[in-house]
Amino acid sequence: MKIWKKVLVTLAALTVGTTTGISSIHAASSQVNSELKQKGELTIGLEGTYSPYSYRKNNKLTGFEVELGKAVAKEMGLKAKFVPSKWDSLVAGLGSGKYDVVMNDITQTPERAKKYNFSTPYIKSRYVLIVPKDSKIKNLKQISGKKIVAGTGTNNADVVKKYHGTLVPNGEFSNSVAMVKQGRAEGIVNSREAWYAYSKKNSTKGLKMIDVSSEAKPTKISALFNKKDSAIQSSYNEALKKLQKDGTVKKLSQRYFGADITE
């Protein structure tokens, strides 16, 4: 009898411990749910027209950040819901509560940090210089006075100006490449990801890519949250950390960019 009493007491103790563990998990989940736009759903704002980050294929939304968003939401115990929006209203939509998070190749900047919180970075965006293979340009210091293509108002354009290049404005990467091939510009400053994405589907014959990370500090690409939604941010970061550790993020990078853009 004494043995059975001990067993029952032990089982009772285990049951209490287990119940407490479940209770604390539920408490954390309810905290996240209280901040969500819709309970049980992680509403993600993105453009949906920005390949290979988010775009439509056979009328279905896909892309690196779409698949990453689904994986993170699943790890958080939520279902991902995507809300495509135009870039000029995307970040403002987060502030107005249109979605819980923005995933759209968002660069961490001091200006954005004043109003919003960032996730742990999932892309390390390195600046590259793209020039003809026979070009004598080898680094950013040598673009001074040269016609260099970059999108107006972008970090790329800031780099061109910093190194005294003559800015040739063009935000479309394929058009930028065409301008260099046609001799209308002497080079392009853009991200390593843009080069990889273009190279995956197009010929880069006659061009070379130069990593200029030593001259222009790489930028961190993260998800964006409202400052009040600290529970969502914390849960998202925990889920993302697991996906980075198990190799999921790198696999998605290889699938959509043909290279590892996480380092």
C-alpha positions in Angstrom: 0.0 0.0 0.0 2.8 2.4 0.9 4.4 1.8 -2.5 1.1 2.6 -4.3 0.7 5.7 -2.2 4.2 6.9 -3.3 3.3 6.2 -6.9 0.1 8.1 -6.7 1.8 11.0 -5.0 4.5 11.0 -7.6 2.0 10.9 -10.5 0.0 13.7 -8.8 3.2 15.8 -8.6 4.0 15.1 -12.3 0.4 16.0 -13.3 0.6 19.3 -11.4 4.0 20.1 -13.0 2.7 19.3 -16.5 -0.4 21.3 -16.1 1.6 24.3 -14.9 3.8 24.0 -18.0 0.8 23.9 -20.3 -0.7 26.8 -18.5 2.3 29.0 -19.0 2.5 28.1 -22.7 -1.2 29.1 -23.1 -0.6 32.3 -21.2 2.2 33.3 -23.7 -0.1 32.3 -26.6 -2.9 34.5 -25.3 -0.6 37.4 -25.0 0.5 37.1 -28.7 -3.2 36.6 -29.7 -4.2 39.7 -27.9 -1.9 41.8 -30.1 -2.8 40.1 -33.4 -5.1 41.7 -35.9 -7.0 38.4 -36.1 -6.7 35.7 -33.4 -4.8 32.7 -34.7 -3.5 34.5 -37.8 -0.2 36.4 -38.5 -1.2 39.0 -41.0 1.8 39.9 -43.1 2.0 43.0 -45.3 4.1 42.7 -48.5 4.1 44.0 -52.1 3.4 40.7 -53.9 5.0 42.1 -57.0 8.6 42.0 -55.9 10.3 38.9 -57.2 11.9 36.8 -55.8 10.8 38.1 -52.4 7.1 38.0 -53.0 5.3 37.6 -56.4 2.6 35.6 -58.1 3.3 32.4 -60.1 0.3 30.7 -61.7 -1.8 33.3 -59.8 -0.5 32.0 -56.5 1.6 34.1 -54.1 5.1 32.8 -53.6 8.6 33.9 -53.0 11.4 33.9 -50.4 9.6 36.1 -47.9 6.2 34.4 -48.5 7.6 30.9 -47.7 9.6 32.3 -44.8 6.5 34.0 -43.5 4.5 30.8 -43.7 7.3 28.9 -41.9 7.6 31.5 -39.1 3.9 31.7 -38.6 3.6 27.9 -38.4 6.4 27.8 -35.8 4.5 30.4 -33.8 1.4 28.2 -33.9 -0.4 30.6 -36.2 -1.6 30.6 -39.8 0.0 33.1 -42.2 -2.3 35.6 -44.0 -0.8 37.9 -46.7 -2.0 41.3 -47.6 -0.4 42.7 -50.8 0.0 46.5 -50.7 1.8 49.1 -52.8 5.3 50.1 -51.5 4.4 53.7 -50.9 1.7 52.7 -48.4 3.1 49.5 -47.1 4.9 50.7 -43.9 2.1 53.3 -43.2 -0.3 50.4 -43.3 1.5 48.7 -40.5 1.2 51.8 -38.4 -2.6 52.0 -39.0 -3.0 48.3 -38.0 -3.7 46.9 -41.4 -1.3 44.0 -40.6 0.8 42.6 -37.8 4.2 42.6 -39.6 5.8 43.7 -42.8 8.1 41.4 -44.7 9.3 43.2 -47.8 13.1 43.3 -48.0 13.0 46.0 -45.3 16.4 47.5 -44.4 17.0 48.5 -40.8 17.5 52.2 -40.6 17.6 54.7 -37.7 14.6 56.5 -39.1 12.4 53.4 -39.1 13.7 52.4 -35.6 12.1 55.6 -34.2 8.6 54.4 -35.0 8.9 50.6 -35.4 10.7 47.5 -34.1 12.7 45.1 -36.2 13.0 41.3 -36.1 16.3 39.5 -35.9 17.8 40.0 -39.4 17.2 37.2 -41.9 19.2 38.6 -44.8 22.6 40.2 -44.8 22.4 42.5 -47.8 25.9 43.2 -49.3 26.5 46.0 -51.7 28.0 45.0 -55.1 29.4 46.8 -58.0 28.5 45.4 -61.4 30.6 46.4 -64.4 31.7 45.1 -67.8 34.3 42.3 -67.6 36.9 44.4 -69.3 36.3 47.4 -67.0 39.2 48.9 -65.0 36.9 49.7 -62.1 37.7 47.4 -59.2 36.2 49.2 -56.2 34.0 52.1 -55.2 36.8 54.6 -54.9 37.2 54.3 -58.7 33.6 55.2 -59.6 34.3 58.9 -59.0 33.1 60.8 -62.1 31.8 57.7 -63.7 28.1 57.1 -64.8 26.7 54.6 -62.3 23.1 53.3 -62.2 21.1 53.1 -59.0 17.5 53.7 -58.0 16.6 57.2 -56.9 16.2 57.6 -53.2 17.7 54.2 -52.4 20.7 53.2 -50.2 22.4 52.3 -53.5 22.1 55.8 -54.7 23.5 57.1 -51.4 26.6 54.9 -52.0 27.1 56.3 -55.5 26.9 59.8 -54.2 29.2 59.1 -51.3 31.9 57.9 -53.7 31.3 60.8 -56.1 29.9 58.8 -59.0 27.5 60.4 -61.5 24.1 59.0 -60.6 22.1 57.5 -63.5 18.7 56.9 -62.0 16.9 53.6 -62.7 15.2 51.4 -60.2 14.6 48.4 -62.5 17.5 45.9 -62.3 17.1 44.5 -65.8 17.0 48.0 -67.3 20.1 48.9 -65.3 21.9 45.8 -66.8 20.8 46.8 -70.3 22.2 50.3 -69.8 25.6 49.0 -68.9 25.6 46.5 -71.7 24.6 49.2 -74.2 27.4 51.5 -72.9 25.0 54.1 -71.5 26.5 53.6 -68.0 29.8 52.3 -66.7 28.4 50.3 -63.8 25.7 49.5 -61.3 25.6 49.7 -57.5 23.0 47.4 -56.1 22.6 44.5 -53.7 24.1 41.0 -54.0 20.6 39.6 -53.8 19.5 41.5 -56.9 22.5 40.2 -58.8 21.8 36.6 -57.7 18.1 36.8 -58.5 18.8 38.2 -62.0 21.6 35.7 -62.7 19.3 32.8 -61.8 17.1 33.6 -64.8 19.1 35.8 -67.2 22.5 35.7 -68.9 25.2 37.9 -67.3 27.7 37.3 -70.1 30.1 40.2 -70.4 29.5 41.4 -66.8 31.2 40.8 -63.5 30.1 41.4 -59.9 32.4 42.9 -57.3 31.6 42.6 -53.6 32.3 46.0 -52.1 31.3 45.1 -48.5 34.7 46.3 -47.2 33.9 49.8 -48.5 30.1 49.9 -47.9 28.8 48.3 -44.8 26.3 45.5 -45.4 22.7 46.3 -44.4 20.4 44.1 -42.2 17.1 43.0 -43.7 14.3 42.3 -41.1 10.6 42.1 -40.5 9.0 45.2 -39.2 6.6 45.5 -36.2 4.6 48.2 -34.4 6.4 49.1 -31.1 3.4 48.2 -29.0 3.4 44.6 -30.4 6.3 43.3 -28.3 4.8 39.8 -27.7 4.4 39.2 -31.5 8.0 40.4 -32.1 9.4 38.2 -29.4 7.5 35.1 -30.6 8.5 35.8 -34.2 12.1 36.1 -33.3 12.0 32.9 -31.3 10.5 31.1 -34.3 12.9 32.6 -36.8 15.9 31.6 -34.6 14.7 28.0 -34.8 14.4 28.2 -38.6 17.8 29.7 -38.9 19.3 27.0 -36.7 17.7 24.1 -38.6 18.8 25.4 -42.0 15.3 26.3 -43.3 16.2 30.0 -44.0 19.3 29.0 -46.0 17.4 26.4 -48.0 14.8 29.0 -49.0 17.7 31.4 -49.9 19.2 28.8 -52.2 15.8 28.0 -53.8 14.9 31.6 -54.6 18.3 33.3 -55.1 20.6 30.3 -56.0 22.9 31.4 -53.2 23.2 31.9 -49.5 22.2 35.5 -48.7 21.9 35.0 -45.0 25.6 35.6 -44.2 
